[in-house]
Amino acid sequence: MKKFLLLLLGMTFIFALTAPILAQQSGTGTHIFTSPIRILEPRGDSTHPSGFPPVQMREAYRYNVIPNQGQGMTIGIVDACDYPSAEADLGVFSTYYYLPACTTANGCFTKIQYGGTLCSGHSGNWAIEQALDIQWAHAMAPAAKIVLVENANPDDSLFLAVDQAVAAGSNVVSMSWGYGGGFSGENAEDFHFQVPGVTFFSSTGDSGCLTNYPAESPYVVAVGGTVLTLTSALPPPSPFSNNYGHEIAWSGSGGGISLYESEPTWQMGVQHTGFRSIPDVALDASPASGVPVYDSYDGYQWLEVGGTSLSSPVWAAFMAIENSLRVAGGGTTIHQFLPDLYQTIYPSGNYALDFHDVTTGSSGGVCVAGSGYDYVTGVGTPIANHLANDLVPLP
């Protein structure tokens, strides 16, 4: 366990298309949230996908060998603004990668527009964000349903959109957006994430060693970023292959120590700052080890993208698969993942079987990867089949 002084540093990256998560305030005092999506530059041939395809990502993190694949579960995706071609683009993505169709007609896909007239998805690149979120949640948990909630604006009403996702039956909710550094009074919004049986995931941001809200809520699983290397760039020899090579911390990954959220009791054995620290877990986020996304609305077609915007929906997909496994065995959806992670999984002898401990790399300041928990990759990235089995008997 590592102890560091608190430093909150922002960084600038050459791969940025959108502005990083930064603290902003509108004239009315509402908080304006931004999405941490990164597009690889220079862009390749937009008529063909580039980056790690679903089969390689599923094999790298071992999602490919877990039964059920999210059957019976619903992943809620909450974003802002209008993305008119969301379902059509998901269809192109699914067809190209031989994934099951996920449509309104077959009951797999639902889009809810909340809060009145929606801002344009071109603004702030929210349409690209939505494309990434829904396509990769489906890619990693292809049997789960997807509920996309488009909020009217990227402001505090996003928390009400989270409530809509839960009301629509989501067992897992992914939020690839945040407010950099958090804000005074954020604790008053924590109740949106205190829903028994529903697990909430949030990106930690792409601005380097900087916290953000809602990732720093003690009721949200904060997901940081890594750079993933595979053993081979070639297609895997079988659908049950393991192509994981190694990972280092991604230089853009958000993390650090909250200024506003007290240290949860379940995190006290990991760090002793008196405040909540993030991330809890991590996953591939570098645009240099990015994934393909299809977005016709913005006229891009295929893009290779990364950012902790990718990490959050991929982790949400894992939880959908985990919940499906539990319910199929006669259990319930997981009640409280974070206490289970820090009090049962991380301290146990199974930790090395359940997680890749990312020990090298940094995103600045206190966010330096090392053995065990750290402020840039949390406890590490999932070895999903082992983690799923160890979570099944927990409450």
N, C-alpha and C positions, 0 to 999 in steps of 0.2 A: 504494500500500500504506500502511496506516495503522498507527501504533504507539500503543498506549494502556497506561496503568497498569491492573493487574488490579483490577477491582471486581466483586463478585458480589452483586447486589441482587435481592431478591424483590419482586414487585408483586402488588397485589390488583386484581381486575377485576370489573366489575359484571355481566359475562356468565357468570361462573363458576357451574356447577351442582355440580361436584365440587371437592374440595380440589385445589389445584395440586400438582405434584410437589414434595414436601418430604422432606427427610431424616428418616426415622423408624427406630426400632429396636424390635423386639418384646422381650419379656422373655428370650427365648432367644438374642438377639443376631443373629437373622436379619434381613436387610434386607427391608423391606416396600415393594413397588413400587406406584405409582399411575399411572392413565391420564390423559393430558392432553386430555380431551374438553370442549368448550364448547358449550352450547346457547343459542341466541339467545333472549333474554327481552325483552318478554313473548312467550310462545309464540302462534303463530297458530292457525288452524283445523286441528286435528290430523287431520281427515278428508281434507285435501288437502295435497299437498307444497308446500313453498316453498324458495327458495334456487336456486342455479345447478343446472340438471339436467345429466345426463351429457353430452348433446350440446354444451352450451355450454362445459363444462370441457374436453372433448376438443378442441374447436375453439380455445379460448383458448391451450392449450399445444401444439397441432398434433399431438396423438396421432392425429387423424382421418385424416391423409394418409400414415401409415406402413403398409406391407403387413403381413400375417400376424396382427397384433393379439394376439400371444401364443400362437399355435398351437404346440402341442407342449411348452409350458413349464408349470411349476407354481409358483404363489405360495403360500408358507407364511405363515399368519397365526397368531401366537402371542399368546394372551391368558390371563387367569385366570378361573376360576369357570364356572358352568354357564349356558348360554343355550339352553334346550330348543327354542325356535322358530327357531333360526338358519337352518335350511334353508327352512322355510316362509316366513319373512320375506324371505329372499333371493328366493324365488319371486314374492312380491308385488311387490317392487322391480323385478325383471327384467321381469315382465309389464307393469307400468305404463310402463316406459321402453323397451319393445320390444327388450329385450336377449335374447340366446340363453338358453334354460333352462340352469341350472347346478344339477344335482341329483345325489344319490347314484346314482340309477337310470341316468343317462346317463354316469356316470363323471367328471363335471366337479367334483363337490363331495364332499369327504371330511371327516368330523369325527372327531378322535381325542381321547379323554378320558384324561389322563395324571396319575398320581400319587395315585390313590386317590379317596376321596370328595371331590367338588368343592364348593367354597363356592358360595353362591347368587350368580347373576349380578345380582341386585338390589343386592347389597352393592358399594359403590364404583362403581356404574353400569358394571360390566364387561360386562353384556349390551348396553348401548348402544354401548360401545366395539367389541364384536365385530360388531354390526350395521353400524356405520360401516366397519370394516375390510374385511369380506368384500364388502359391497355396492359399495364404491367401488373395490376392486381389480378386481372383475368389471366394473364400469361402464367402467373405463379400459382394461382388457385383456380384452375379452369372449370371446376364444378361448382364454384360459389356464385351466388347472384351478386350483382353490382347495383347499388343505388347511388346515383350521382345527384348531389344537391348543389345547384347553382345559386349562389346568393346574389342579391341585387347589386351589392357594392362590397369592396374589400375592407370593410370597417368592422366595428364591434358587433354588428348584427350577424357576423359569421358564427358567433356563439349560438345564436338562435337557429341558424342553419344546421349546426351540430345537433341540436335538439330534434330538428326535423328528420335527420338521418336516423336517429335512434327510434323516433316514433314510427318510421317506415320499416322497422324491423331489423336494423343493422346490429349484428353481434360484435362487429369490429368497425372502428371508424379511423380513417387516415386523414390527417390534416397537413398538407405540404405547404404551409405558410406560417408566418410568425412576425412578431414585433421585436426588433433587435434590442437587447438589453433588458427586456421586460419593462414593466411600468408600475408605478405606485398604485396600489389598489387592485392589482391583478387578482389577488386572492378572492375577491368578490365574484370572479368568474369561474372559480374552481368547481363550483357545484354542478356545472354543465357536464363534468367528467366523472362525477360520483354516481355512476349507474351500475349497480351490481350485475355481473354477467356480461358487461360490455367493456371491451378493451380499446383504449384510445392511443393512437400513435401520432407523433408529430416530428417533423424534420427539425434539426437543430440549426439549420441555416448554413449558408455558404460564405460567410464573412470572416472565417477564421475564428480565433478564440473569443467568441462573443456568445452570450446566452440569448435566448429569446423565449417569448411566451406565445403559444401555450406549452411549448416543450418543457419548460421548467416547472409546470404545475406538478405537484406530487401525485396527481391522479392520471398523468399522461406518461406513456413510455416515450422517452426522448431518443431519437435515432440519429447517430452521427454517421460519418462517412469514411470510407477507405478507398484505396486503389487496389483493385483485384487483378491478379495475374493468374492465368490458367496454365495448365501443363502443356496444352497444345492449342493452336489456333484452328486445327482441323476439326471437322464434325466428329462427334463422339462415336466410338465403335458400336455402342449399344445404348438404349434409353436408360440403362441402370448404371452407366459408367460414373466414375468420380474423376472430374477433371480439375479439381482444386489445386492451385499451385501455392500461392502465398499472398499476403496482404500487408500493406503498410498504411499508416494513418494518412488521410488525404489532407493536403495543406489548406483546403477551404473549409474543412469540417468545423461547424460551430460547437461550442462547449464552454465549460467553465463553471462558475459558482454564482448562483442567483443572488441578487441584492434584496429580493423581496419575499422569497418563499423560505420558510424555516426548514431545517434539516429533518426529513421524515425519520421516524424511529427505525424503520427498516433499512435506512441507509447509514445509520450511525456506526456500524461495524466496518464500513468501507472508507469513510472519510469523516473528519471531525472539525468541520468548519463552522458548524452551527446553522448552515444554510443548505438548501437543496443544490445538488450539483448535477450537471448533465454532461454527456449523454448517458443513457443506461446501456444501450446496445449500439451496434453499428452495422453497416453493410456497404457494398460498393456504391460510390458516389462520384468518383472522378469522371469528368467528361472524356478523359483519355482512355478510360476503360468503361465507356458508356454503352448505352443500349439504343436500339432503333425505335423510333416513334413515328407514327403516320399522322400528319396534320394537313388536311386539304383546305381547311377554313382559312388559314393564313397563307396558302399558296405554296407551302414548302414541300409537300408530299413527305418524303422520308428525311428524317433528321437523326443524328446521333447525339444523344443527350445524357447528362448526368446530373449531379447535385444531390443533396440530401432529399430533394423532391422524389428521387427514385427510391431511396432507402426506406422511406416511411411506408408507401403502399406495398413494397415487397415484404416488409415485416408484417404488415396487416394481413397479407395473404397467408403467411405462415400461421398466424393466429386463427384464421378461418379454417385452415387444414387441421390445426390442433383441436379446435372446438368440434369439428366434424368427427374426429377420431374419438373424442371423449363421449359425445352424444351417442355415437354408434355403439359404444360399449356400455350404454345405460347410464352415463353420467350427465353432467351439465356443462354449459360453457364455463370457461375458467372465470373464477370470481375476482381474483386480485393478482395479476401477474407480477407486479413490482415487488410486493412482499415475498412472494414465492421465489422470485429471481434472487433477491439479495439475502434472504434468510435460509433458503433451502438449496437452491441450485448452485449459486456461486460459492458458498462455503464448503460444499461437499466434494468428495473425491471424484464425482462425476463431471465436475466443471470442465476438465480437459477433454472429456468426451463430447460435451454439449456445445462447446464454444471454441472457435479459433481465437486464441489470445494474441491480439495484434500488439507487438512490442516495439515497433520502430516507426518513426515518422512524427511529425508535429504540425500543428496549425497555429503556432505562436504562443507566447506567454506561458501560462500553466498547462496549456493543452499539448502535452508531450506524451506519446505512447510509451508504455512500459509494462512490465509484468503485472498481471491482475488488472484491477480497475484503474482507469485513467480518465482525464477530462477531455479526451478527444475521440476515443472509441468505446468508452464505457467498459463493460466486461468482455466485449469482443463481438464477433460475428457468428451466426448460428451454424452448427452442424445439425441441421433441422431434424433428421430422423432420430438421432439420439435425444435431442432436447424434447421432441414431441413425446417420446416414450416416458421420459422422466417427469414430464408435466402431468401425464394422465392421472396418476393417483392423488395429485394435490387438489385442494379445494378450489 
